[in-house]
Amino acid sequence: MARSGLAGAARVARWADATLGPGRDGATADGKATLSDATAERAARDLGLTPAQVRADWDTARLAGLVEVHGDTARPGWRLRAWDRDDSAVLRGWVALFDAWSLAHPEPEEYEPAAVAEVVSAMPQVLSFLQLSAGPVPVPQLLDLLQQRVTELRTERCEIDYVPQPQADGPQDDAPRTPGTRPVTGPEPRLRQPRPAPAEPVVADAPLAPLLDWALQALASVGALTCGDGQATLTPLGSWAVWVKLEQICVAAQSPAGNIEQGAEDMLRGCGRLRPAAARAEYRAWLAARPVGSAVTELIGAARGEDALLRGLAFEALRVVGAPAEPEVRAVLDEPTLRPYALLWLAEHDGADPEEAHEVLTREEATWLWVDTAAAVADHGEAPLLVRHLESAVQPTVPALLNEVRAVGHPRTVQVLVALAAAHPDPALAKAVRRAAFQVHTGG
């Protein structure tokens, strides 16, 4: 079902791959991933479609990750590359489209964006009800559920108008006072201070029936449900997707180490004490509780910090994220601190053997990564582990390693060499390492 639903999008994506690759004509005119008129007409001629059909399939391909647009250049997404050999890539593409259902079908222009956002936020509960019902549900029943959920969302935001209440008769303090303070005497106003108002006004009396119709049509357009005879029914694919989302919520609720509500840095610090398998389970639970985009951004931010251990753990968590993290990982290739980690991540993502992925690094990048990893071991590990870390260096001898470590310019070089000298049992080697640390410290 996912393949058939995305067949048109895959066809346009393949056409873009063959026709709009690097060195060929641009795909867009405005840098916003919108096909130019000339490109849409060209695709329509080549594929035997109308320009409107091409634009619709192009939008679907972007939402499903089959095609990526960078400025005015289109390139195939990883899911298109894996389309013929990996069913999970097809399913992930459809789930991405399912997650973006509100973008796949334009919302009614006459309603405030805040009212539309409320309905989008409330629809997961409606979809859960459809999934649990396992059959057609009358639209009026869904409307009643939607109204209840929207009311709950407004109550959670505490949208209460601040209206001054009339004071009871009685003596009042007429003395001047600082604005914002209560009079010394008189009844205390029983008012609940409202929370800050949302960025956009909420239209409390917006009719929800047209917005529900829009939501159902949008979900039907991506193949998640069918509508007819005043009823809505999840398709098998839609039922599966909702079940997957519910399972993710259950996984998130069973965070093994209890770090699910922590920020990325604190979560990674907690995982630093876990075995690899337990840490991966914690990453999965933490990721399931957040939108993928914001989770990836938060992990990248943690990797930019000064703690080398968090840098390595952040990229381990990004391996659990998988393909959705690729654009942001690729975007940090120009950052020297993150480049070696990003290159290894991308190599493994592209199918390289983890044992051979280091071959994508230059000698300088491999040396920088060795120092960064040694810094993590020195800060959080034991002395014997730091000594064993010598064996992972690409240099064949310790003198060669020291020469290249001095030249690579890692900010933690001195601390790493001092810790290594203190930990190594060989007095002669320890002396050479201390000499190298001194030379780096003095600029020699």
Secondary structure, 3 states (H helix, E strand, C coil): CHHHHCHHHHHHHHHHHHHCCCCCCCCECCCCCCECHHHHHHHHHHHCCCHHHHHHHHHHHHHCCCEEEECCEEEECHHHHCCCCCHHHHHHHHHHHHHCHHHHCCCCCCCCHHHHHHHHHHHHHHHHHHHHHCCCEEHHHHHHHHHHHHHHHHHHCCCCCCCCCCCCCCCCCCCCCCCCCCCCCCCCCCCCCCCCCCCCCCCCCCCHHHHHHHHHHHHHHCCCEEEECCEEEECHHHHHHHHHHHHHHHHHHCCCCCCCCCCHHHHHHHHCCCCHHHHHHHHHHHHHCCCHHHHHHHHHHHHCCCCHHHHHHHHHHHHHHCHHHHHHHHHCCCCCCCHHHHHHHHHHHCCCCCCCHHHHCCHHHHHHHHHHHHHHHHHHCCHHHHHHHHHHCCCCCHHHHHHHHHHHCCCCHHHHHHHHHHHCCCHHHHHHHHHHHHHHHHCC
